[in-house]
Amino acid sequence: MLTEKEIEVLKLKKKGLTQLEIAKKLKISQPAVSSFYNNALKKIKDAEEVLKLKRELGI
């Protein structure tokens, strides 16, 4: 499940903000933004893989 911060970073990224702009807006470091973003993408990818497997197994 995505954290509130991960969701917030994804929403700002979708609006076209850079990692540095997001960091300034959220008052966090740019490496923290990168970490939140990468963690969110990994969680989304993992969820997609679980759903694909579920469909393949018919459950």
Phi, psi and omega in degrees: 000138181284144176279165178300319181293320178298317178297317180299316179297316179298318180296318180291323177297320179298328178286354177099006180287146175281168178299322179294319178295319178296317180301314180295317181296320183268357180058046175228171181282158177296319176299328177293319177300314179301317180296313178301316182296310181295321177297319179297315180297322179294318179297320179295315179298316179299318180295320178298320179294321178296316179296321178297315179297320179300316178296317180297325180274350179071033179241000000 
